[in-house]
C-alpha cells in the first residue's frame, strides 16, 4: 500500500477464547481438516511410497527455505503491500556470500577463517539490507505502488546478479554450510530447526508487539494509523527491510542445500509464497494473518508437491494447479465477504 492511498476497513474479529481454553482460528481449523483429508487420500493412492522415513525427511528438508520465503512475503502482505523481489534478493545475497566464501573463506585456518566466514554471512545480509531499504524508501517516501517498486527492484537485482556471474554457478563452500543445508541433529534436519527458530519469534513479533500491531493496522486502517501519530513511513521501511533480510536467510539455506549459488534459483517459489500466505489466512488486502496459519498451509502445499512428484505429475501442471487454487481461494474470500452483507444478522 502506498503512502498516498487511503484505505479504511474494519479490523477482523479476534478469535474468541472459551472458558475451556484456547480456541483455534477458523482458518487453522480448516487447514487441519484439509491436511487430514489429503493424508487419507494420498494414503490410498500412494501408501508407503509417501509415508515413509525417506519421503518425510525429504519434505522436512524442502519446506524450510520455502517457509522463510513465505514469511518474507507475509510481512509486506500484512501491511497491505507486496514484495516481488524476495527471490532476486535471496539469490544476489547468496551470491555475495558465495563470492566471499570461495575467494577468502576456504584457505587459511583458525581465527582468520572464522572471520571470513562471518564476513561472508555479513555480505549476504548487507546486500539484502540495501535492497530492503531501497524498497521501503521508494514505497514509503516516494509513494510508489509496492507492486511497481518491488517489480523494478526485482528486475534490477536479478540483472545485477546475472551480469556479475554471467549466469554461472558459484559452488564449493565450507563444511559448516553444507551441514546446515543437509545435516541432521538427532534425526531432525538442521534447516527445519532454523525455520522453527525464525518462525516462532516472527509469530511473536507480528502478534505480540507494538510493531506487529502497527503493521496490521497499516493494512486494515491506514487513516487511523495516521491520525494516531504513528510515522507510517518508518514502519513501511522496516517492513521491507525485514522482508529482505528474511529473503537473504532463505537464499543462504538454498545455497547450503545445493552447495552452490545461482541467479536463477528458486524462481518458482514466488507464486507459491503468495499462495501459501493466502491459503494460510493472510488477507491479500492486508490487516490480518498469523504465522500458525502460514505454517499449516506450507505443510499442506509440501504434502501436495511431494505426492504430485510421486504420482509423476508434471511440475508445470502442478504450478498451473497452484495458480488456479490461488485464484479460487482469493475469489471465494471475496464472494463470501460480499454474501455476508445479504445474510441475516445474528
Secondary structure, DSSP 8 states (H G I E B T S, - for coil): --TT---B---------BTTB----HHHHHHHHHHHHHHHHHHHHTGGGTSSHHHHHHHHHHHHHHHHHHHHHHHHHHTT---TTHHHHHHHHHHHHHHHHHHHSSSS-THHHHHHHHHHHHHHHHHHHHHHHHHHHHHHHS---HHHHHHHHHHHHHHHHHHHHTT--EE---HHHHHHHH-EETTEEHHHHHHHHHHHHHHHHHHHSHHHHHHHHHHHBHHHHHHTT--HHHHHHHHHHHHHHHHHHHHHHHHHHHTEE-TTTTTTHHHHHHHHHHHTT--TTSS---HHHHHHHHHHHHHHHHHHHHTT--HHHHHHHHHHHHHHHHHHHHHHHHHHTTS---
